[in-house]
Protein backbone atom coordinates (compact mmCIF):
# COMPACT_ATOMS: atom_id res chain seq x y z
CA UNK A 1 0.00 0.00 0.00
CA UNK A 2 2.09 2.91 1.30
CA UNK A 3 5.64 2.55 -0.06
CA UNK A 4 7.43 3.46 3.17
CA UNK A 5 10.38 1.14 2.52
CA UNK A 6 10.98 2.72 -0.91
CA UNK A 7 10.74 6.21 0.55
CA UNK A 8 13.29 5.34 3.23
CA UNK A 9 15.60 4.01 0.50
CA UNK A 10 15.25 7.31 -1.38
CA UNK A 11 15.98 9.19 1.83
CA UNK A 12 19.09 7.07 2.51
CA UNK A 13 20.29 7.69 -1.06
CA UNK A 14 19.73 11.46 -0.61
CA UNK A 15 17.22 11.49 -3.45
CA UNK A 16 14.73 13.12 -1.09
CA UNK A 17 15.59 15.26 1.89
CA UNK A 18 13.62 13.32 4.45
CA UNK A 19 10.29 12.05 5.62
CA UNK A 20 7.94 13.80 7.99
CA UNK A 21 7.77 12.35 11.49
CA UNK A 22 4.01 11.85 11.19
CA UNK A 23 1.66 10.63 8.48
CA UNK A 24 -1.73 12.19 7.81
CA UNK A 25 -4.62 10.14 6.48
CA UNK A 26 -8.38 10.19 6.22
CA UNK A 27 -11.23 8.17 4.82
CA UNK A 28 -13.66 9.91 2.52
CA UNK A 29 -17.14 10.41 3.87
CA UNK A 30 -18.72 10.53 0.43
CA UNK A 31 -19.86 14.04 1.31
CA UNK A 32 -18.01 16.54 -0.85
CA UNK A 33 -18.57 19.45 1.54
CA UNK A 34 -17.32 17.46 4.53
CA UNK A 35 -14.29 16.21 2.59
CA UNK A 36 -13.43 19.78 1.55
CA UNK A 37 -13.56 20.87 5.20
CA UNK A 38 -11.28 17.98 6.19
CA UNK A 39 -8.90 18.72 3.34
CA UNK A 40 -8.56 22.32 4.52
CA UNK A 41 -7.68 21.12 8.02
CA UNK A 42 -5.15 18.68 6.60
CA UNK A 43 -3.50 21.49 4.62
CA UNK A 44 -3.14 23.49 7.85
CA UNK A 45 -1.52 20.47 9.54
CA UNK A 46 0.84 19.83 6.62
CA UNK A 47 1.94 23.47 6.66
CA UNK A 48 2.56 23.22 10.41
CA UNK A 49 4.73 20.18 9.69
CA UNK A 50 6.61 22.23 7.03
CA UNK A 51 6.35 19.52 4.37
CA UNK A 52 7.39 20.31 0.81
CA UNK A 53 5.47 17.55 -0.94
CA UNK A 54 2.82 14.94 -0.24
CA UNK A 55 2.20 11.45 -1.51
CA UNK A 56 -1.46 10.62 -2.09
CA UNK A 57 -2.11 6.89 -1.99
CA UNK A 58 -5.59 5.53 -2.67
CA UNK A 59 -6.42 2.38 -0.75
PQR file with spaces between the fields and no chain letter, atoms N, CA, C, O and H, PARSE charges and radii, in Angstrom:
ATOM       1  N    UNK     1       0.819   -1.181    0.000 -0.4000 1.5000
ATOM       2  CA   UNK     1       0.000    0.000    0.000 -0.0000 2.0000
ATOM       3  C    UNK     1       0.874    1.260    0.000  0.5500 1.7000
ATOM       4  O    UNK     1       1.186    1.802   -1.060 -0.5500 1.4000
ATOM       5  N    UNK     2       1.262    1.717    1.180 -0.4000 1.5000
ATOM       6  CA   UNK     2       2.088    2.910    1.301 -0.0000 2.0000
ATOM       7  C    UNK     2       3.545    2.486    1.183  0.5500 1.7000
ATOM       8  O    UNK     2       4.005    1.656    1.968 -0.5500 1.4000
ATOM       9  H    UNK     2       1.008    1.276    2.041  0.4000 1.0000
ATOM      10  N    UNK     3       4.276    3.032    0.228 -0.4000 1.5000
ATOM      11  CA   UNK     3       5.639    2.553   -0.063 -0.0000 2.0000
ATOM      12  C    UNK     3       6.703    3.105    0.893  0.5500 1.7000
ATOM      13  O    UNK     3       7.677    3.715    0.452 -0.5500 1.4000
ATOM      14  H    UNK     3       3.902    3.706   -0.409  0.4000 1.0000
ATOM      15  N    UNK     4       6.521    2.896    2.182 -0.4000 1.5000
ATOM      16  CA   UNK     4       7.432    3.458    3.174 -0.0000 2.0000
ATOM      17  C    UNK     4       8.858    2.954    3.002  0.5500 1.7000
ATOM      18  O    UNK     4       9.804    3.731    3.131 -0.5500 1.4000
ATOM      19  H    UNK     4       5.729    2.401    2.541  0.4000 1.0000
ATOM      20  N    UNK     5       9.029    1.674    2.714 -0.4000 1.5000
ATOM      21  CA   UNK     5      10.384    1.140    2.520 -0.0000 2.0000
ATOM      22  C    UNK     5      11.088    1.837    1.368  0.5500 1.7000
ATOM      23  O    UNK     5      12.264    2.184    1.481 -0.5500 1.4000
ATOM      24  H    UNK     5       8.260    1.042    2.609  0.4000 1.0000
ATOM      25  N    UNK     6      10.379    2.049    0.251 -0.4000 1.5000
ATOM      26  CA   UNK     6      10.978    2.716   -0.910 -0.0000 2.0000
ATOM      27  C    UNK     6      11.338    4.157   -0.576  0.5500 1.7000
ATOM      28  O    UNK     6      12.389    4.651   -0.985 -0.5500 1.4000
ATOM      29  H    UNK     6       9.424    1.767    0.159  0.4000 1.0000
ATOM      30  N    UNK     7      10.463    4.831    0.170 -0.4000 1.5000
ATOM      31  CA   UNK     7      10.736    6.213    0.554 -0.0000 2.0000
ATOM      32  C    UNK     7      11.960    6.296    1.463  0.5500 1.7000
ATOM      33  O    UNK     7      12.765    7.219    1.336 -0.5500 1.4000
ATOM      34  H    UNK     7       9.609    4.429    0.502  0.4000 1.0000
ATOM      35  N    UNK     8      12.103    5.352    2.365 -0.4000 1.5000
ATOM      36  CA   UNK     8      13.292    5.337    3.234 -0.0000 2.0000
ATOM      37  C    UNK     8      14.558    5.078    2.427  0.5500 1.7000
ATOM      38  O    UNK     8      15.614    5.633    2.732 -0.5500 1.4000
ATOM      39  H    UNK     8      11.449    4.602    2.468  0.4000 1.0000
ATOM      40  N    UNK     9      14.458    4.232    1.391 -0.4000 1.5000
ATOM      41  CA   UNK     9      15.601    4.006    0.502 -0.0000 2.0000
ATOM      42  C    UNK     9      15.976    5.296   -0.224  0.5500 1.7000
ATOM      43  O    UNK     9      17.159    5.617   -0.338 -0.5500 1.4000
ATOM      44  H    UNK     9      13.600    3.781    1.143  0.4000 1.0000
ATOM      45  N    UNK    10      14.991    6.033   -0.711 -0.4000 1.5000
ATOM      46  CA   UNK    10      15.254    7.311   -1.381 -0.0000 2.0000
ATOM      47  C    UNK    10      15.870    8.318   -0.417  0.5500 1.7000
ATOM      48  O    UNK    10      16.752    9.089   -0.796 -0.5500 1.4000
ATOM      49  H    UNK    10      14.030    5.773   -0.618  0.4000 1.0000
ATOM      50  N    UNK    11      15.410    8.307    0.816 -0.4000 1.5000
ATOM      51  CA   UNK    11      15.978    9.187    1.834 -0.0000 2.0000
ATOM      52  C    UNK    11      17.439    8.820    2.102  0.5500 1.7000
ATOM      53  O    UNK    11      18.297    9.700    2.175 -0.5500 1.4000
ATOM      54  H    UNK    11      14.694    7.681    1.123  0.4000 1.0000
ATOM      55  N    UNK    12      17.719    7.534    2.246 -0.4000 1.5000
ATOM      56  CA   UNK    12      19.087    7.072    2.509 -0.0000 2.0000
ATOM      57  C    UNK    12      20.020    7.393    1.349  0.5500 1.7000
ATOM      58  O    UNK    12      21.209    7.636    1.555 -0.5500 1.4000
ATOM      59  H    UNK    12      17.022    6.820    2.187  0.4000 1.0000
ATOM      60  N    UNK    13      19.487    7.394    0.129 -0.4000 1.5000
ATOM      61  CA   UNK    13      20.290    7.690   -1.056 -0.0000 2.0000
ATOM      62  C    UNK    13      20.331    9.193   -1.352  0.5500 1.7000
ATOM      63  O    UNK    13      20.859    9.606   -2.384 -0.5500 1.4000
ATOM      64  H    UNK    13      18.521    7.197   -0.039  0.4000 1.0000
ATOM      65  N    UNK    14      19.781   10.004   -0.459 -0.4000 1.5000
ATOM      66  CA   UNK    14      19.731   11.459   -0.612 -0.0000 2.0000
ATOM      67  C    UNK    14      18.994   11.914   -1.863  0.5500 1.7000
ATOM      68  O    UNK    14      19.268   12.989   -2.396 -0.5500 1.4000
ATOM      69  H    UNK    14      19.351    9.668    0.380  0.4000 1.0000
ATOM      70  N    UNK    15      18.062   11.094   -2.329 -0.4000 1.5000
ATOM      71  CA   UNK    15      17.217   11.486   -3.455 -0.0000 2.0000
ATOM      72  C    UNK    15      16.136   12.446   -2.960  0.5500 1.7000
ATOM      73  O    UNK    15      15.756   13.386   -3.659 -0.5500 1.4000
ATOM      74  H    UNK    15      17.841   10.220   -1.896  0.4000 1.0000
ATOM      75  N    UNK    16      15.651   12.197   -1.754 -0.4000 1.5000
ATOM      76  CA   UNK    16      14.726   13.116   -1.092 -0.0000 2.0000
ATOM      77  C    UNK    16      15.371   13.557    0.214  0.5500 1.7000
ATOM      78  O    UNK    16      16.207   12.850    0.776 -0.5500 1.4000
ATOM      79  H    UNK    16      15.959   11.433   -1.186  0.4000 1.0000
ATOM      80  N    UNK    17      14.979   14.720    0.684 -0.4000 1.5000
ATOM      81  CA   UNK    17      15.590   15.257    1.891 -0.0000 2.0000
ATOM      82  C    UNK    17      15.248   14.491    3.151  0.5500 1.7000
ATOM      83  O    UNK    17      16.102   14.313    4.020 -0.5500 1.4000
ATOM      84  H    UNK    17      14.299   15.295    0.227  0.4000 1.0000
ATOM      85  N    UNK    18      14.028   14.042    3.260 -0.4000 1.5000
ATOM      86  CA   UNK    18      13.621   13.316    4.449 -0.0000 2.0000
ATOM      87  C    UNK    18      12.121   13.135    4.498  0.5500 1.7000
ATOM      88  O    UNK    18      11.372   13.716    3.711 -0.5500 1.4000
ATOM      89  H    UNK    18      13.334   14.187    2.554  0.4000 1.0000
ATOM      90  N    UNK    19      11.711   12.327    5.426 -0.4000 1.5000
ATOM      91  CA   UNK    19      10.293   12.046    5.622 -0.0000 2.0000
ATOM      92  C    UNK    19       9.796   12.783    6.855  0.5500 1.7000
ATOM      93  O    UNK    19      10.541   12.987    7.814 -0.5500 1.4000
ATOM      94  H    UNK    19      12.319   11.855    6.065  0.4000 1.0000
ATOM      95  N    UNK    20       8.544   13.174    6.820 -0.4000 1.5000
ATOM      96  CA   UNK    20       7.940   13.805    7.994 -0.0000 2.0000
ATOM      97  C    UNK    20       7.846   12.776    9.116  0.5500 1.7000
ATOM      98  O    UNK    20       7.754   11.575    8.862 -0.5500 1.4000
ATOM      99  H    UNK    20       7.939   13.008    6.042  0.4000 1.0000
ATOM     100  N    UNK    21       7.871   13.249   10.337 -0.4000 1.5000
ATOM     101  CA   UNK    21       7.771   12.347   11.487 -0.0000 2.0000
ATOM     102  C    UNK    21       6.404   11.676   11.576  0.5500 1.7000
ATOM     103  O    UNK    21       6.287   10.553   12.066 -0.5500 1.4000
ATOM     104  H    UNK    21       7.946   14.225   10.543  0.4000 1.0000
ATOM     105  N    UNK    22       5.376   12.367   11.102 -0.4000 1.5000
ATOM     106  CA   UNK    22       4.010   11.854   11.191 -0.0000 2.0000
ATOM     107  C    UNK    22       3.397   11.696    9.807  0.5500 1.7000
ATOM     108  O    UNK    22       3.785   12.380    8.859 -0.5500 1.4000
ATOM     109  H    UNK    22       5.471   13.280   10.704  0.4000 1.0000
ATOM     110  N    UNK    23       2.448   10.798    9.706 -0.4000 1.5000
ATOM     111  CA   UNK    23       1.661   10.634    8.483 -0.0000 2.0000
ATOM     112  C    UNK    23       0.259   11.167    8.742  0.5500 1.7000
ATOM     113  O    UNK    23      -0.233   11.121    9.869 -0.5500 1.4000
ATOM     114  H    UNK    23       2.133   10.243   10.476  0.4000 1.0000
ATOM     115  N    UNK    24      -0.369   11.665    7.710 -0.4000 1.5000
ATOM     116  CA   UNK    24      -1.728   12.190    7.814 -0.0000 2.0000
ATOM     117  C    UNK    24      -2.598   11.384    6.863  0.5500 1.7000
ATOM     118  O    UNK    24      -2.243   11.196    5.700 -0.5500 1.4000
ATOM     119  H    UNK    24       0.031   11.702    6.794  0.4000 1.0000
ATOM     120  N    UNK    25      -3.728   10.911    7.353 -0.4000 1.5000
ATOM     121  CA   UNK    25      -4.619   10.140    6.484 -0.0000 2.0000
ATOM     122  C    UNK    25      -6.068   10.406    6.857  0.5500 1.7000
ATOM     123  O    UNK    25      -6.370   10.866    7.959 -0.5500 1.4000
ATOM     124  H    UNK    25      -4.016   11.064    8.298  0.4000 1.0000
ATOM     125  N    UNK    26      -6.952   10.110    5.922 -0.4000 1.5000
ATOM     126  CA   UNK    26      -8.378   10.188    6.223 -0.0000 2.0000
ATOM     127  C    UNK    26      -9.148    9.332    5.238  0.5500 1.7000
ATOM     128  O    UNK    26      -8.675    9.026    4.144 -0.5500 1.4000
ATOM     129  H    UNK    26      -6.706    9.737    5.027  0.4000 1.0000
ATOM     130  N    UNK    27     -10.334    8.957    5.650 -0.4000 1.5000
ATOM     131  CA   UNK    27     -11.234    8.168    4.815 -0.0000 2.0000
ATOM     132  C    UNK    27     -12.328    9.102    4.334  0.5500 1.7000
ATOM     133  O    UNK    27     -12.895    9.865    5.116 -0.5500 1.4000
ATOM     134  H    UNK    27     -10.718    9.206    6.539  0.4000 1.0000
ATOM     135  N    UNK    28     -12.618    9.038    3.057 -0.4000 1.5000
ATOM     136  CA   UNK    28     -13.656    9.909    2.517 -0.0000 2.0000
ATOM     137  C    UNK    28     -15.009    9.576    3.135  0.5500 1.7000
ATOM     138  O    UNK    28     -15.302    8.424    3.454 -0.5500 1.4000
ATOM     139  H    UNK    28     -12.158    8.418    2.422  0.4000 1.0000
ATOM     140  N    UNK    29     -15.808   10.594    3.292 -0.4000 1.5000
ATOM     141  CA   UNK    29     -17.136   10.410    3.875 -0.0000 2.0000
ATOM     142  C    UNK    29     -18.213   10.351    2.793  0.5500 1.7000
ATOM     143  O    UNK    29     -19.398   10.200    3.087 -0.5500 1.4000
ATOM     144  H    UNK    29     -15.570   11.530    3.033  0.4000 1.0000
ATOM     145  N    UNK    30     -17.789   10.468    1.567 -0.4000 1.5000
ATOM     146  CA   UNK    30     -18.720   10.533    0.429 -0.0000 2.0000
ATOM     147  C    UNK    30     -19.615   11.756    0.502  0.5500 1.7000
ATOM     148  O    UNK    30     -20.678   11.796   -0.118 -0.5500 1.4000
ATOM     149  H    UNK    30     -16.826   10.590    1.328  0.4000 1.0000
ATOM     150  N    UNK    31     -19.186   12.742    1.253 -0.4000 1.5000
ATOM     151  CA   UNK    31     -19.856   14.037    1.312 -0.0000 2.0000
ATOM     152  C    UNK    31     -18.824   15.068    0.881  0.5500 1.7000
ATOM     153  O    UNK    31     -17.881   15.354    1.618 -0.5500 1.4000
ATOM     154  H    UNK    31     -18.323   12.709    1.756  0.4000 1.0000
ATOM     155  N    UNK    32     -19.001   15.624   -0.306 -0.4000 1.5000
ATOM     156  CA   UNK    32     -18.006   16.545   -0.852 -0.0000 2.0000
ATOM     157  C    UNK    32     -17.746   17.721    0.081  0.5500 1.7000
ATOM     158  O    UNK    32     -16.592   18.105    0.271 -0.5500 1.4000
ATOM     159  H    UNK    32     -19.768   15.392   -0.905  0.4000 1.0000
ATOM     160  N    UNK    33     -18.778   18.294    0.662 -0.4000 1.5000
ATOM     161  CA   UNK    33     -18.567   19.452    1.536 -0.0000 2.0000
ATOM     162  C    UNK    33     -17.783   19.068    2.787  0.5500 1.7000
ATOM     163  O    UNK    33     -16.932   19.833    3.239 -0.5500 1.4000
ATOM     164  H    UNK    33     -19.716   17.982    0.508  0.4000 1.0000
ATOM     165  N    UNK    34     -18.056   17.909    3.343 -0.4000 1.5000
ATOM     166  CA   UNK    34     -17.323   17.459    4.529 -0.0000 2.0000
ATOM     167  C    UNK    34     -15.867   17.151    4.169  0.5500 1.7000
ATOM     168  O    UNK    34     -14.955   17.477    4.929 -0.5500 1.4000
ATOM     169  H    UNK    34     -18.747   17.287    2.975  0.4000 1.0000
ATOM     170  N    UNK    35     -15.653   16.524    3.013 -0.4000 1.5000
ATOM     171  CA   UNK    35     -14.291   16.212    2.588 -0.0000 2.0000
ATOM     172  C    UNK    35     -13.484   17.482    2.334  0.5500 1.7000
ATOM     173  O    UNK    35     -12.292   17.528    2.640 -0.5500 1.4000
ATOM     174  H    UNK    35     -16.394   16.259    2.396  0.4000 1.0000
ATOM     175  N    UNK    36     -14.118   18.509    1.780 -0.4000 1.5000
ATOM     176  CA   UNK    36     -13.428   19.779    1.547 -0.0000 2.0000
ATOM     177  C    UNK    36     -13.030   20.409    2.878  0.5500 1.7000
ATOM     178  O    UNK    36     -11.930   20.950    2.997 -0.5500 1.4000
ATOM     179  H    UNK    36     -15.086   18.472    1.532  0.4000 1.0000
ATOM     180  N    UNK    37     -13.895   20.349    3.868 -0.4000 1.5000
ATOM     181  CA   UNK    37     -13.559   20.869    5.197 -0.0000 2.0000
ATOM     182  C    UNK    37     -12.378   20.110    5.786  0.5500 1.7000
ATOM     183  O    UNK    37     -11.460   20.717    6.338 -0.5500 1.4000
ATOM     184  H    UNK    37     -14.789   19.910    3.771  0.4000 1.0000
ATOM     185  N    UNK    38     -12.398   18.786    5.672 -0.4000 1.5000
ATOM     186  CA   UNK    38     -11.284   17.976    6.194 -0.0000 2.0000
ATOM     187  C    UNK    38      -9.999   18.292    5.450  0.5500 1.7000
ATOM     188  O    UNK    38      -8.938   18.414    6.062 -0.5500 1.4000
ATOM     189  H    UNK    38     -13.144   18.293    5.224  0.4000 1.0000
ATOM     190  N    UNK    39     -10.088   18.425    4.135 -0.4000 1.5000
ATOM     191  CA   UNK    39      -8.896   18.718    3.337 -0.0000 2.0000
ATOM     192  C    UNK    39      -8.268   20.034    3.781  0.5500 1.7000
ATOM     193  O    UNK    39      -7.044   20.135    3.873 -0.5500 1.4000
ATOM     194  H    UNK    39     -10.950   18.326    3.638  0.4000 1.0000
ATOM     195  N    UNK    40      -9.087   21.036    4.055 -0.4000 1.5000
ATOM     196  CA   UNK    40      -8.565   22.323    4.515 -0.0000 2.0000
ATOM     197  C    UNK    40      -7.820   22.165    5.839  0.5500 1.7000
ATOM     198  O    UNK    40      -6.772   22.779    6.037 -0.5500 1.4000
ATOM     199  H    UNK    40     -10.081   20.954    3.980  0.4000 1.0000
ATOM     200  N    UNK    41      -8.351   21.355    6.737 -0.4000 1.5000
ATOM     201  CA   UNK    41      -7.679   21.117    8.023 -0.0000 2.0000
ATOM     202  C    UNK    41      -6.375   20.356    7.824  0.5500 1.7000
ATOM     203  O    UNK    41      -5.392   20.607    8.520 -0.5500 1.4000
ATOM     204  H    UNK    41      -9.203   20.857    6.576  0.4000 1.0000
ATOM     205  N    UNK    42      -6.368   19.435    6.883 -0.4000 1.5000
ATOM     206  CA   UNK    42      -5.148   18.679    6.596 -0.0000 2.0000
ATOM     207  C    UNK    42      -4.076   19.603    6.031  0.5500 1.7000
ATOM     208  O    UNK    42      -2.903   19.471    6.378 -0.5500 1.4000
ATOM     209  H    UNK    42      -7.166   19.231    6.318  0.4000 1.0000
ATOM     210  N    UNK    43      -4.462   20.531    5.170 -0.4000 1.5000
ATOM     211  CA   UNK    43      -3.501   21.493    4.622 -0.0000 2.0000
ATOM     212  C    UNK    43      -2.871   22.305    5.747  0.5500 1.7000
ATOM     213  O    UNK    43      -1.661   22.531    5.741 -0.5500 1.4000
ATOM     214  H    UNK    43      -5.415   20.638    4.888  0.4000 1.0000
ATOM     215  N    UNK    44      -3.667   22.742    6.703 -0.4000 1.5000
ATOM     216  CA   UNK    44      -3.136   23.487    7.851 -0.0000 2.0000
ATOM     217  C    UNK    44      -2.112   22.635    8.592  0.5500 1.7000
ATOM     218  O    UNK    44      -1.040   23.123    8.949 -0.5500 1.4000
ATOM     219  H    UNK    44      -4.651   22.559    6.708  0.4000 1.0000
ATOM     220  N    UNK    45      -2.433   21.374    8.825 -0.4000 1.5000
ATOM     221  CA   UNK    45      -1.523   20.475    9.539 -0.0000 2.0000
ATOM     222  C    UNK    45      -0.239   20.245    8.748  0.5500 1.7000
ATOM     223  O    UNK    45       0.849   20.251    9.324 -0.5500 1.4000
ATOM     224  H    UNK    45      -3.305   20.978    8.535  0.4000 1.0000
ATOM     225  N    UNK    46      -0.350   20.046    7.449 -0.4000 1.5000
ATOM     226  CA   UNK    46       0.842   19.835    6.623 -0.0000 2.0000
ATOM     227  C    UNK    46       1.735   21.071    6.618  0.5500 1.7000
ATOM     228  O    UNK    46       2.960   20.952    6.641 -0.5500 1.4000
ATOM     229  H    UNK    46      -1.234   20.042    6.981  0.4000 1.0000
ATOM     230  N    UNK    47       1.141   22.232    6.588 -0.4000 1.5000
ATOM     231  CA   UNK    47       1.939   23.468    6.656 -0.0000 2.0000
ATOM     232  C    UNK    47       2.634   23.580    8.004  0.5500 1.7000
ATOM     233  O    UNK    47       3.786   24.008    8.076 -0.5500 1.4000
ATOM     234  H    UNK    47       0.146   22.328    6.568  0.4000 1.0000
ATOM     235  N    UNK    48       1.940   23.196    9.074 -0.4000 1.5000
ATOM     236  CA   UNK    48       2.560   23.222   10.406 -0.0000 2.0000
ATOM     237  C    UNK    48       3.763   22.291   10.449  0.5500 1.7000
ATOM     238  O    UNK    48       4.765   22.577   11.104 -0.5500 1.4000
ATOM     239  H    UNK    48       1.004   22.848    9.015  0.4000 1.0000
ATOM     240  N    UNK    49       3.647   21.165    9.736 -0.4000 1.5000
ATOM     241  CA   UNK    49       4.727   20.184    9.691 -0.0000 2.0000
ATOM     242  C    UNK    49       5.842   20.608    8.737  0.5500 1.7000
ATOM     243  O    UNK    49       6.891   19.965    8.692 -0.5500 1.4000
ATOM     244  H    UNK    49       2.833   20.933    9.204  0.4000 1.0000
ATOM     245  N    UNK    50       5.629   21.685    7.974 -0.4000 1.5000
ATOM     246  CA   UNK    50       6.609   22.230    7.026 -0.0000 2.0000
ATOM     247  C    UNK    50       7.018   21.218    5.958  0.5500 1.7000
ATOM     248  O    UNK    50       8.195   21.114    5.612 -0.5500 1.4000
ATOM     249  H    UNK    50       4.778   22.208    8.011  0.4000 1.0000
ATOM     250  N    UNK    51       6.046   20.477    5.441 -0.4000 1.5000
ATOM     251  CA   UNK    51       6.353   19.523    4.373 -0.0000 2.0000
ATOM     252  C    UNK    51       6.425   20.253    3.039  0.5500 1.7000
ATOM     253  O    UNK    51       5.755   21.265    2.836 -0.5500 1.4000
ATOM     254  H    UNK    51       5.090   20.562    5.723  0.4000 1.0000
ATOM     255  N    UNK    52       7.238   19.732    2.137 -0.4000 1.5000
ATOM     256  CA   UNK    52       7.395   20.313    0.807 -0.0000 2.0000
ATOM     257  C    UNK    52       6.572   19.585   -0.245  0.5500 1.7000
ATOM     258  O    UNK    52       6.261   20.152   -1.292 -0.5500 1.4000
ATOM     259  H    UNK    52       7.782   18.909    2.301  0.4000 1.0000
ATOM     260  N    UNK    53       6.222   18.349    0.023 -0.4000 1.5000
ATOM     261  CA   UNK    53       5.466   17.548   -0.942 -0.0000 2.0000
ATOM     262  C    UNK    53       4.664   16.498   -0.186  0.5500 1.7000
ATOM     263  O    UNK    53       4.984   16.151    0.951 -0.5500 1.4000
ATOM     264  H    UNK    53       6.474   17.888    0.873  0.4000 1.0000
ATOM     265  N    UNK    54       3.627   16.001   -0.832 -0.4000 1.5000
ATOM     266  CA   UNK    54       2.821   14.936   -0.237 -0.0000 2.0000
ATOM     267  C    UNK    54       2.677   13.796   -1.229  0.5500 1.7000
ATOM     268  O    UNK    54       2.784   13.985   -2.441 -0.5500 1.4000
ATOM     269  H    UNK    54       3.367   16.283   -1.756  0.4000 1.0000
ATOM     270  N    UNK    55       2.439   12.637   -0.705 -0.4000 1.5000
ATOM     271  CA   UNK    55       2.197   11.450   -1.514 -0.0000 2.0000
ATOM     272  C    UNK    55       0.776   10.997   -1.226  0.5500 1.7000
ATOM     273  O    UNK    55       0.455   10.612   -0.102 -0.5500 1.4000
ATOM     274  H    UNK    55       2.352   12.483    0.279  0.4000 1.0000
ATOM     275  N    UNK    56      -0.070   11.044   -2.242 -0.4000 1.5000
ATOM     276  CA   UNK    56      -1.461   10.625   -2.086 -0.0000 2.0000
ATOM     277  C    UNK    56      -1.583    9.192   -2.565  0.5500 1.7000
ATOM     278  O    UNK    56      -1.281    8.883   -3.717 -0.5500 1.4000
ATOM     279  H    UNK    56       0.191   11.357   -3.155  0.4000 1.0000
ATOM     280  N    UNK    57      -2.028    8.321   -1.673 -0.4000 1.5000
ATOM     281  CA   UNK    57      -2.113    6.892   -1.989 -0.0000 2.0000
ATOM     282  C    UNK    57      -3.542    6.417   -1.773  0.5500 1.7000
ATOM     283  O    UNK    57      -4.008    6.365   -0.634 -0.5500 1.4000
ATOM     284  H    UNK    57      -2.274    8.572   -0.737  0.4000 1.0000
ATOM     285  N    UNK    58      -4.246    6.069   -2.848 -0.4000 1.5000
ATOM     286  CA   UNK    58      -5.594    5.533   -2.669 -0.0000 2.0000
ATOM     287  C    UNK    58      -5.536    4.089   -2.191  0.5500 1.7000
ATOM     288  O    UNK    58      -4.743    3.291   -2.690 -0.5500 1.4000
ATOM     289  H    UNK    58      -3.868    6.111   -3.773  0.4000 1.0000
ATOM     290  N    UNK    59      -6.368    3.765   -1.238 -0.4000 1.5000
ATOM     291  CA   UNK    59      -6.419    2.375   -0.753 -0.0000 2.0000
ATOM     292  C    UNK    59      -7.848    1.902   -0.670  0.5500 1.7000
ATOM     293  O    UNK    59      -8.099    0.760   -0.284 -0.5500 1.4000
ATOM     294  H    UNK    59      -7.013    4.413   -0.833  0.4000 1.0000
